[in-house]
């Protein structure tokens, strides 16, 4: 792969990448802040590489066939054995960059900067990261192609929902696990790999359950399984209609229940994750516990997803959780914190 950058990346490029993560993801912003070097830069760059693909896949203004083409080209740029340059990729992306760029689209516009900084990493972490990122990109291209005639994703079954969750989040879990498992025992690494999928699917299913309205209106995607909507007599294209709030709420409850099935395995992942290479338990335990709190809110007020457009824990609870980790949280405290947040807001 040729990055198309005449000069090697600088400290300013890496700092830009850190700032970019803070702009596009509250959850990963918390994670990056908790990590130390070199893990912080590895996770930062891996996440931004994935975010480029995710932004293209979510772009409602780009025709699905073009989304597929762009994602396929992006995969070729990531392939060290391909002849596609990032400059050629950017020439094809340029017409689709919005005039008023969000933080997400600014990351896409700065793809050469992200790739150049990624390619400057040491060989081992870079190659650990490359294949999961490419699997995510390939999976998203497959889904945009699968639903090209629909104008957006319309997932049909719960199995397809979890297949999508694998490409959108499970691949990221593979990337994280590959980085943090280096140098640990085979038994510990194996246990992490066994539970990484559950950790990733938990977080992704929670996002899908709480973001139904935004996913439909902003991205023209419906991730709630059509078979579950049909059981409630809800047409996929009427997923946000007021007349169907009751039926959609029931489907959100089912997705929430599906996510809860992964809580125990995800907790086990955290109980064995090593703290080395700059990795810290808090970087991953905080997103996990925020998911626990969000599941509590979804159980208690699922109708707010369709009435108000979003369900999430309050800023006060986020602050209270962060303060817990400032005071010190060990692996042995995770089960207790999970139980407390599953029952009531942490700051109450």
Residue pairs with C-beta under 8 A, 6 or more apart in sequence:
1 77
1 78
1 79
1 80
1 82
1 84
1 85
1 86
1 115
1 119
2 85
2 86
2 87
3 85
3 86
3 112
3 115
3 116
3 119
4 85
4 86
4 87
4 90
4 112
5 112
5 113
5 116
8 116
8 120
9 113
9 116
9 117
9 119
9 120
13 113
13 116
13 117
14 41
14 44
14 117
16 110
16 113
17 41
17 44
17 45
17 48
17 113
17 114
17 117
18 32
18 40
18 44
20 48
20 103
20 106
20 107
20 110
20 114
21 28
21 29
21 32
21 44
21 47
21 48
22 29
22 32
23 103
23 106
24 51
24 103
24 104
24 107
25 47
25 51
27 203
27 287
27 290
28 43
28 47
30 283
30 286
30 287
30 322
31 43
31 283
31 284
31 286
31 287
32 40
32 43
32 44
32 47
32 283
34 280
34 282
34 283
34 286
34 325
35 43
35 278
35 279
35 280
35 283
36 278
36 279
36 280
37 278
38 122
38 125
38 277
38 278
39 179
39 180
39 277
39 278
39 279
40 278
41 121
42 121
42 125
42 129
42 179
43 176
43 179
43 283
45 114
45 117
45 118
45 121
45 129
46 118
46 129
46 132
46 133
46 172
46 175
46 176
46 179
47 172
48 107
48 114
49 78
49 114
49 115
49 118
49 129
49 133
50 133
50 136
50 171
50 172
50 175
51 104
51 107
52 74
52 107
52 108
52 111
52 114
53 71
53 74
53 133
53 136
53 137
53 140
54 104
54 140
54 168
55 104
55 105
55 107
55 108
56 62
56 67
56 70
56 71
56 74
56 93
56 108
56 140
57 67
57 71
57 140
57 143
57 144
58 218
58 219
58 221
59 67
59 96
59 219
60 152
60 218
60 219
60 220
61 96
61 98
62 70
62 96
64 144
64 145
64 147
64 148
64 149
64 150
64 151
64 152
65 145
65 148
66 96
67 141
67 144
68 141
68 144
68 145
68 148
69 92
70 89
70 92
70 93
70 96
71 137
71 138
71 140
71 141
71 144
72 141
73 84
73 88
73 89
73 92
74 89
74 137
75 134
75 137
75 138
75 141
76 82
76 83
76 84
76 89
77 84
77 85
77 86
77 89
77 115
78 115
78 130
78 133
78 134
78 137
79 134
80 130
86 111
86 112
86 115
87 112
89 111
90 111
90 112
93 108
93 109
93 111
97 105
97 108
97 109
98 105
101 109
107 114
118 126
118 129
119 126
121 129
124 182
125 179
128 175
128 178
128 179
128 182
129 175
129 178
129 179
132 171
132 172
132 174
132 175
132 178
133 171
133 175
135 167
135 171
135 174
136 167
136 168
136 171
136 172
138 167
139 164
139 166
139 167
139 168
139 171
140 167
140 168
142 167
143 153
143 164
143 167
144 153
147 153
147 154
151 220
152 219
152 220
152 221
152 222
153 164
153 221
153 222
153 223
154 221
154 222
154 226
154 236
155 161
155 164
155 222
155 223
155 224
155 225
155 226
156 225
156 226
156 227
157 225
157 226
157 227
158 225
158 227
158 228
158 258
160 225
161 205
161 208
161 223
161 224
161 225
161 255
162 201
164 223
165 200
165 201
165 204
165 205
165 208
166 197
166 200
166 201
168 204
169 200
169 201
169 203
169 204
170 196
170 197
170 200
170 201
170 204
171 200
172 200
173 196
173 197
173 199
173 200
174 196
176 196
176 284
177 189
177 192
177 193
177 196
179 277
179 279
180 192
180 273
180 274
180 276
180 277
180 279
181 188
181 189
181 192
181 193
181 274
182 277
183 274
183 276
183 277
184 192
184 274
184 276
188 272
188 274
191 268
191 272
192 269
192 272
192 273
194 265
195 265
195 266
195 268
195 269
195 272
196 269
198 262
198 264
198 265
198 266
198 269
199 262
199 265
199 266
199 269
199 270
199 284
199 288
201 259
201 262
202 259
202 262
202 263
202 266
202 288
202 291
203 287
203 288
203 291
205 255
205 256
205 258
205 259
205 262
206 256
206 259
206 291
206 294
206 295
206 298
208 215
208 223
208 224
208 255
209 252
209 255
209 256
209 259
209 298
209 302
209 305
210 294
210 298
210 305
210 310
210 311
210 312
211 305
211 310
212 222
212 223
212 224
212 239
212 240
212 248
212 252
212 305
212 306
213 240
213 305
213 306
213 309
213 310
214 309
214 310
215 221
215 222
215 223
216 222
216 239
216 240
217 240
222 236
222 239
224 239
224 248
224 251
224 252
224 255
225 251
226 236
228 251
228 254
228 255
229 235
229 236
229 239
229 247
229 248
229 251
232 244
232 246
232 247
232 248
232 250
232 251
233 244
233 247
234 244
234 247
234 248
234 251
235 244
238 244
239 248
240 248
240 306
245 303
245 306
245 307
246 303
248 305
248 306
249 302
249 303
249 305
249 306
252 298
252 302
252 305
252 306
253 298
253 299
253 302
256 295
256 298
256 299
256 302
259 291
259 295
260 295
263 292
263 295
263 338
266 288
267 288
267 334
267 335
267 338
269 284
270 281
270 284
270 285
270 288
270 331
270 334
271 331
271 334
273 279
273 281
273 284
275 281
281 329
281 331
282 325
282 329
285 325
285 329
285 334
286 321
286 322
286 325
288 338
289 321
289 334
289 337
289 338
289 341
290 313
290 318
290 321
292 338
292 341
292 342
293 313
293 317
293 321
293 341
293 342
293 345
293 346
294 311
294 312
294 313
295 342
296 341
296 342
296 343
296 344
296 345
297 304
297 311
297 312
297 313
298 305
298 311
301 311
302 311
304 310
304 311
305 311
313 345
314 345
314 347
316 345
316 347
317 341
317 345
317 346
317 347
319 347
320 345
320 346
320 347
321 341
321 346
324 337
324 346
329 337
337 346
340 346
